[in-house]
Amino acid sequence: MIPFAAHAQVQPASVPAPDQTAQGDVAVTIYQNGQSLVQDVRQLDLPAGRTRQDFPDVSAQIRSETVTLSGPGLGIVEQNFDYDLLSPDKLMEKAVGSVVTIVRTNPATGAETREQARVLAANGGIVLQIGNRIEVLRDDGLPVRVIFDKVPENLRARPTLSVTLQAARAGRVPATLTYLTPGLGWTSDYVMLFDEAKSAIDMQGWVTLTNNTGTTYRSADVLLIAGNPNRGGNGGLAQLGDSTIEQAGTESGPRETLGDYYLYPLGERTTIANAQQKQVSFLDVKNTPARKTYEWTNGWLETQSDPRSAATVLKFSTSKNGGLGDQLPSGTIRVYMRDTRGDPQFIGESRVAAAPMGSAMSIRTGDAFDVKGAAVLVERKRLSSSRWRTSMRYDFTNARPAPVTVDLAQNGLWGDVRLVEQSQPGERVSADRMEWKVPVPANGKASVTVVFDTRY
């Protein structure tokens, strides 16, 4: 840490004031994997021939190998990205071997004394040569500051790209600077209000923009890309863990697409400040049909000595007819219900994978307090050297004052499993899964008994 205040007498003329920017007409395309494309159109006043042009206010994380600069009559000879940003520490490091002015203030009288000093070292401390003596600046609380004659050329107040250009003719030229950068990203979040009495939901979708590039993008035209472009060996984002799509949709939506990605342009230009999160609404749908159900899943030969809560699940559609009428970018859905006073209360959340329009959605909000189930292995009998008969009973209880239906699923079945008996009809939905809809009366109990013949 530098134990003094550092002041420079000369500032580079190309550095804008703190509340200004050197950027031009900026357009930012932000992907969900933390990668962004920046296009910055600046008006350059250039002489004919070879000239060096500085571009302040680019991303501090710019991928310099992706930079392109285009404009009428322009050619790039060389480009450099100066990422050493102006700070007291960097200013002193660059001043090693140079002469600076040390200003000391007498705390009793307020009088100032000035001395010329040569900076000998700035490694973990400042070593100065003042006349014939060597002095180490200490952080002893005494008022000391250093005055520098200038800011070193390769030290920038803001992230700066320096480009050597070949201009065919002199004059004002519109130049488009394009580059990729990490540090800009977006996520989608959904707020769902569930009305159990009406079996309906209100859904609002929010885009959260995050900027950690070290640069503010002012009045930018922002386009969001829903999808996960490949980044070579990076592989992009991991898949979301919660399975929320019961059946993928097959409907086409009105949104613009780019290849296999959906485009979400923001309605108006916006400023994305560095180290800022910004939220923008992109979905607002009222009174969409939805229903609450309870799910209880059992593994093969799995039993419970204690009853286990059923999962509370909300089911709805993204279809044009009777659904949200839009595709959903991957994100998190947070679910609320109104209490008896009319106040919305949080009841759970679930991650959602990217869902096409027309998808059947299943959102798990938590475990049911009053609806529980248990699996009992009634009998397992050997029929032959390779066949077994297994009898299972599933017991459910409901402490709610209204009847409920539990979606019971038995997993772990093999392809050669034969269903011999069942106390109520079920459906085999896949090679290893059967499902039953079990009605449980208010403040009551219900059971389902199933007998399987299996090879082992």
Phi and psi in degrees as a GROMACS rama.xvg file:
@    title "Ramachandran Plot"
@    xaxis  label "Phi"
@    yaxis  label "Psi"
@TYPE xy
-79.795  120.693  ILE-2
-87.2125  38.9864  PRO-3
-162.04  167.565  PHE-4
-88.7629  130.361  ALA-5
-103.949  128.089  ALA-6
-127.757  135.213  HIS-7
-108.943  137.425  ALA-8
-82.2433  -23.7836  GLN-9
-121.188  127.963  VAL-10
-110.376  142.088  GLN-11
-60.2151  138.435  PRO-12
-65.7814  -22.9903  ALA-13
-82.5171  -5.53153  SER-14
-84.1686  120.662  VAL-15
-69.8995  163.706  PRO-16
-64.0047  158.23  ALA-17
-55.5876  -31.4079  PRO-18
-93.9291  9.52301  ASP-19
-116.089  173.872  GLN-20
-142.196  149.62  THR-21
-87.5685  -4.03421  ALA-22
-66.6885  156.592  GLN-23
-104.036  -129.25  GLY-24
-83.0749  107.465  ASP-25
-103.584  132.918  VAL-26
-124.852  131.603  ALA-27
-123.795  124.065  VAL-28
-105.542  119.85  THR-29
-114.232  127.083  ILE-30
-99.1021  164.466  TYR-31
-80.1134  -4.05468  GLN-32
-100.936  19.1846  ASN-33
83.1039  5.64621  GLY-34
-103.796  142.775  GLN-35
-140.471  151.046  SER-36
-110.598  124.332  LEU-37
-110.885  130.404  VAL-38
-123.302  119.988  GLN-39
-127.105  110.154  ASP-40
-95.5753  113.293  VAL-41
-116.837  147.226  ARG-42
-93.2144  117.141  GLN-43
-108.678  134.837  LEU-44
-99.7088  107.058  ASP-45
-120.031  143.219  LEU-46
-81.6085  162.891  PRO-47
-70.3738  147.608  ALA-48
94.5225  -154.707  GLY-49
-87.3327  133.962  ARG-50
-150.807  155.567  THR-51
-103.006  132.197  ARG-52
-125.921  127.93  GLN-53
-94.1697  140.67  ASP-54
-121.392  85.3622  PHE-55
-68.9866  167.806  PRO-56
65.9087  33.4873  ASP-57
-88.9127  171.307  VAL-58
-62.1569  136.981  SER-59
-69.1703  -13.4296  ALA-60
-110.494  22.2894  GLN-61
-52.9892  135.397  ILE-62
-87.081  95.0647  ARG-63
-61.0092  -25.5169  SER-64
-71.9027  -10.1258  GLU-65
-100.358  1.57763  THR-66
-71.3304  133.898  VAL-67
-131.333  145.327  THR-68
-131.007  121.172  LEU-69
-127.73  145.499  SER-70
-178.3  158.122  GLY-71
-62.3601  123.518  PRO-72
75.1864  16.1197  GLY-73
-106.797  141.396  LEU-74
-136.626  140.409  GLY-75
-91.086  126.434  ILE-76
-95.4152  -42.8252  VAL-77
-159.519  149.476  GLU-78
-139.274  145.806  GLN-79
-136.781  139.576  ASN-80
-107.315  116.848  PHE-81
-94.8358  106.544  ASP-82
-106.834  2.9719  TYR-83
-77.6029  105.453  ASP-84
-92.8435  148.478  LEU-85
-63.7662  126.083  LEU-86
-157.555  161.718  SER-87
-56.467  -40.6898  PRO-88
-64.0974  -48.5572  ASP-89
-65.543  -39.0127  LYS-90
-60.996  -41.0575  LEU-91
-71.9614  -37.6979  MET-92
-59.9398  -42.1525  GLU-93
-72.5355  -17.1531  LYS-94
-88.1525  -2.16872  ALA-95
-58.0959  127.44  VAL-96
92.4715  -11.4268  GLY-97
-101.644  168.17  SER-98
-100.676  131.789  VAL-99
-125.514  172.274  VAL-100
-109.97  125.507  THR-101
-98.2125  124.985  ILE-102
-114.694  120.599  VAL-103
-114.786  142.052  ARG-104
-116.118  127.124  THR-105
-72.2728  117.149  ASN-106
-65.7352  -22.6657  PRO-107
-81.9974  -42.4674  ALA-108
-105.987  -19.6961  THR-109
81.6767  0.372173  GLY-110
-72.3677  143.103  ALA-111
-104.724  142.892  GLU-112
-124.939  142.262  THR-113
-123.35  139.112  ARG-114
-138.119  145.866  GLU-115
-84.9608  134.092  GLN-116
-139.091  141.926  ALA-117
-98.1954  130.446  ARG-118
-80.2754  118.055  VAL-119
-94.1204  -33.5889  LEU-120
-159.341  151.293  ALA-121
-139.616  45.4526  ALA-122
-106.572  95.4688  ASN-123
74.9731  3.38011  GLY-124
174.107  163.502  GLY-125
-105.125  121.004  ILE-126
-110.054  124.406  VAL-127
-120.707  150.62  LEU-128
-110.528  114.662  GLN-129
-117.563  104.686  ILE-130
64.4173  -120.88  GLY-131
-99.5137  6.20926  ASN-132
-114.703  153.793  ARG-133
-106.18  130.737  ILE-134
-132.88  141.697  GLU-135
-107.962  123.807  VAL-136
-72.0802  128.309  LEU-137
-111.136  151.808  ARG-138
-88.0604  72.0687  ASP-139
-104.356  11.3006  ASP-140
85.6113  -7.69237  GLY-141
-76.7173  141.211  LEU-142
-69.2236  109.52  PRO-143
-134.809  138.505  VAL-144
-139.695  162.204  ARG-145
-120.719  135.601  VAL-146
-111.597  128.531  ILE-147
-105.831  146.696  PHE-148
-71.3328  -31.6216  ASP-149
-161.06  166.751  LYS-150
-92.0595  128.356  VAL-151
-54.7181  146.448  PRO-152
-61.3869  -34.685  GLU-153
-92.8292  16.0241  ASN-154
-115.218  122.079  LEU-155
-114.625  144.54  ARG-156
-72.6416  -27.1731  ALA-157
-136.759  155.575  ARG-158
-54.3703  129.303  PRO-159
-135.142  134.01  THR-160
-103.446  125.04  LEU-161
-106.081  127.401  SER-162
-127.133  129.989  VAL-163
-91.2866  119.249  THR-164
-110.954  154.882  LEU-165
-116.065  109.273  GLN-166
-99.4196  131  ALA-167
-68.3442  -32.0304  ALA-168
-152.07  159.819  ARG-169
-78.3358  153.938  ALA-170
137.987  -174.252  GLY-171
-89.0354  125.311  ARG-172
-126.778  128.773  VAL-173
-78.121  122.043  PRO-174
-119.776  130.882  ALA-175
-101.693  114.002  THR-176
-95.6568  123.852  LEU-177
-126.777  134.598  THR-178
-158.883  160.079  TYR-179
-99.3754  148.246  LEU-180
-150.199  140.077  THR-181
-80.0679  177.021  PRO-182
98.2372  -14.6491  GLY-183
-109.612  130.323  LEU-184
-152.506  169.357  GLY-185
-145.626  150.32  TRP-186
-131.863  158.034  THR-187
-111.663  137.862  SER-188
-129.939  144.812  ASP-189
-124.782  137.038  TYR-190
-111.939  118.304  VAL-191
-114.771  128.1  MET-192
-108.965  115.11  LEU-193
-101.068  127.012  PHE-194
-107.069  103.318  ASP-195
-67.6008  -35.8409  GLU-196
-65.7625  -36.6791  ALA-197
-93.3241  -7.68334  LYS-198
51.4027  54.5991  SER-199
-146.11  157.761  ALA-200
-129.893  150.197  ILE-201
-107.85  133.515  ASP-202
-128.328  128.596  MET-203
-122.878  132.272  GLN-204
-107.704  134.973  GLY-205
-121.219  137.486  TRP-206
-97.3086  127.961  VAL-207
-108.375  113.856  THR-208
-91.6752  137.22  LEU-209
-127.803  130.231  THR-210
-122.802  111.239  ASN-211
-125.939  33.9588  ASN-212
-84.701  -12.3546  THR-213
87.7233  2.77432  GLY-214
-137.9  142.92  THR-215
-93.5298  135.187  THR-216
-105.992  110.716  TYR-217
-94.2685  134.436  ARG-218
47.1866  52.8441  SER-219
-90.4451  145.469  ALA-220
-85.0882  111.151  ASP-221
-107.491  130.352  VAL-222
-124.688  126.682  LEU-223
-101.963  137.395  LEU-224
-111.697  118.884  ILE-225
-90.7629  111.635  ALA-226
154.773  -176.908  GLY-227
-135.813  82.2777  ASN-228
-62.9781  143.111  PRO-229
-69.0883  141.244  ASN-230
-121.263  49.8974  ARG-231
68.6953  -123.854  GLY-232
-78.9193  -6.40207  GLY-233
-69.5233  -44.1105  ASN-234
86.1648  -11.6678  GLY-235
74.7341  -159.103  GLY-236
-73.0555  148.73  LEU-237
-72.0117  156.014  ALA-238
-72.1141  147.792  GLN-239
-68.1588  143.954  LEU-240
-77.3614  -38.003  GLY-241
-77.511  133.931  ASP-242
-89.8919  109.891  SER-243
-116.011  -8.73588  THR-244
-99.0493  110.092  ILE-245
-74.7508  -38.8971  GLU-246
-147.104  122.881  GLN-247
-69.078  140.124  ALA-248
-77.7504  162.689  GLY-249
-126.894  13.8586  THR-250
-91.9672  146.552  GLU-251
-95.8328  135.738  SER-252
-100.139  169.936  GLY-253
-79.3729  -8.89415  PRO-254
-68.1107  148.939  ARG-255
-68.2125  142.557  GLU-256
-118.872  156.565  THR-257
-131.607  101.104  LEU-258
63.5525  -120.803  GLY-259
-101.875  17.7232  ASP-260
-114.781  149.479  TYR-261
-96.2627  144.304  TYR-262
-106.823  133.31  LEU-263
-124.877  87.7445  TYR-264
-75.5391  139.045  PRO-265
-72.475  147.7  LEU-266
-65.8467  -26.6798  GLY-267
-148.452  162.694  GLU-268
-62.5  149.282  ARG-269
-145.745  154.669  THR-270
-96.807  124.933  THR-271
-105.837  98.662  ILE-272
-74.9855  150.329  ALA-273
-64.3915  145.388  ASN-274
57.1457  41.9063  ALA-275
-132.823  148.02  GLN-276
-111.119  134.997  GLN-277
-130.178  138.273  LYS-278
-115.954  136.398  GLN-279
-134.442  135.222  VAL-280
-79.2527  137.988  SER-281
-131.323  -5.31185  PHE-282
-147.068  131.35  LEU-283
-149.313  100.695  ASP-284
-125.295  135.602  VAL-285
-113.575  146.951  LYS-286
56.2997  48.5625  ASN-287
-89.0361  134.405  THR-288
-58.5239  137.566  PRO-289
-155.941  156.439  ALA-290
-139.247  148.936  ARG-291
-97.5162  138.674  LYS-292
-141.059  173.45  THR-293
-121.765  135.035  TYR-294
-119.819  138.877  GLU-295
-139.322  117.934  TRP-296
-116.748  138.384  THR-297
-125.255  141.198  ASN-298
-85.7188  165.189  GLY-299
-63.1965  127.321  TRP-300
60.1746  19.9987  LEU-301
-85.2241  132.842  GLU-302
-129.073  157.761  THR-303
-127.4  128.316  GLN-304
-76.1845  -28.4144  SER-305
-114.768  141.256  ASP-306
-58.6327  145.182  PRO-307
-116.843  139.509  ARG-308
-64.8508  142.45  SER-309
-76.5856  153.849  ALA-310
-82.9595  135.92  ALA-311
-86.1407  126.221  THR-312
-132.211  136.964  VAL-313
-106.763  135.368  LEU-314
-122.654  134.81  LYS-315
-155.467  -178.774  PHE-316
-128.522  153.676  SER-317
-101.066  14.3522  THR-318
-68.591  159.163  SER-319
-64.7484  -40.4521  LYS-320
-100.497  114.049  ASN-321
77.5354  19.7389  GLY-322
-143.855  -163.185  GLY-323
-71.2651  -24.8546  LEU-324
72.0453  31.4905  GLY-325
-160.719  159.385  ASP-326
-85.971  153.503  GLN-327
-112.595  117  LEU-328
-62.5125  153.174  PRO-329
-59.1684  145  SER-330
174.937  -153.666  GLY-331
-124.618  130.425  THR-332
-102.774  124.625  ILE-333
-110.154  128.294  ARG-334
-109.042  136.809  VAL-335
-127.514  153.353  TYR-336
-135.067  151.383  MET-337
-84.4141  137.573  ARG-338
-83.2823  -174.792  ASP-339
-64.9378  -19.3486  THR-340
-87.2395  -6.04774  ARG-341
91.0241  4.65141  GLY-342
-89.044  134.593  ASP-343
-71.3442  132.751  PRO-344
-124.292  141.493  GLN-345
-72.5509  131.513  PHE-346
-122.446  -2.59604  ILE-347
152.337  171.558  GLY-348
-147.055  161.637  GLU-349
-153.061  144.403  SER-350
-77.895  147.277  ARG-351
-127.616  130.487  VAL-352
-77.8788  162.877  ALA-353
-56.9653  122.843  ALA-354
-117.876  119.669  ALA-355
-64.7397  161.904  PRO-356
-64.1311  139.177  MET-357
93.0593  5.78852  GLY-358
-78.6194  146.421  SER-359
-91.5013  119.865  ALA-360
-107.212  147.234  MET-361
-136.362  110.863  SER-362
-110.074  114.435  ILE-363
-83.3103  123.449  ARG-364
-101.047  -18.2697  THR-365
159.564  -166.316  GLY-366
-100.276  137.352  ASP-367
-74.0728  133.345  ALA-368
-72.7478  -40.458  PHE-369
-104.522  -5.24544  ASP-370
-115.918  116.826  VAL-371
-134.07  160.313  LYS-372
-143.982  160.906  GLY-373
-144.738  146.915  ALA-374
-111.282  130.076  ALA-375
-121.439  126.701  VAL-376
-82.5786  101.38  LEU-377
-73.4778  -46.6488  VAL-378
-158.602  143.063  GLU-379
-133.764  110.115  ARG-380
-121.252  136.948  LYS-381
-83.263  124.584  ARG-382
-93.9282  -32.8473  LEU-383
-158.68  -170.452  SER-384
-65.4884  -19.8461  SER-385
-132.372  6.21754  SER-386
-125.814  141.178  ARG-387
-130.333  149.719  TRP-388
-115.099  125.336  ARG-389
-121.596  126.832  THR-390
-110.455  124.422  SER-391
-119.815  145.494  MET-392
-127.27  135.33  ARG-393
-116.341  118.498  TYR-394
-108.221  131.554  ASP-395
-126.564  145.464  PHE-396
-126.544  148.952  THR-397
-135.813  112.275  ASN-398
-95.4553  7.41767  ALA-399
-81.9019  154.933  ARG-400
-79.1972  5.36935  PRO-401
-131.605  150.142  ALA-402
-66.7685  154.188  PRO-403
-133.913  163.607  VAL-404
-119.843  127.998  THR-405
-103.424  126.273  VAL-406
-85.0562  100.957  ASP-407
-88.9136  132.147  LEU-408
-128.095  131.494  ALA-409
-109.158  113.419  GLN-410
-95.9255  173.131  ASN-411
84.5815  11.7604  GLY-412
-77.4388  144.553  LEU-413
-94.7864  168.533  TRP-414
-63.0582  -24.7648  GLY-415
-98.4923  10.4414  ASP-416
-70.5433  130.43  VAL-417
-111.145  132.409  ARG-418
-85.2692  116.924  LEU-419
-92.9508  -46.5649  VAL-420
-143.298  152.377  GLU-421
-153.455  138.63  GLN-422
-76.1369  -17.2247  SER-423
-148.56  152.204  GLN-424
-63.0755  140.245  PRO-425
-129.388  -177.802  GLY-426
-134.439  131.699  GLU-427
-87.4072  108.117  ARG-428
-91.2526  -16.3218  VAL-429
-158.774  177.346  SER-430
-61.6692  -29.8916  ALA-431
-117.942  19.5947  ASP-432
-146.376  133.551  ARG-433
-122.208  150.844  MET-434
-132.918  145.538  GLU-435
-133.384  146.254  TRP-436
-101.974  112.327  LYS-437
-107.153  111.214  VAL-438
-76.7189  131.286  PRO-439
-121.535  121.226  VAL-440
-67.6353  162.894  PRO-441
-59.4405  134.092  ALA-442
47.9196  42.1853  ASN-443
-140.061  -167.205  GLY-444
-131.729  159.446  LYS-445
-154.434  152.064  ALA-446
-138.033  151.769  SER-447
-129.693  131.936  VAL-448
-115.19  134.607  THR-449
-135.8  140.153  VAL-450
-121.761  126.648  VAL-451
-114.95  145.466  PHE-452
-106.396  127.936  ASP-453
-131.542  161.876  THR-454
-70.5606  -37.1927  ARG-455
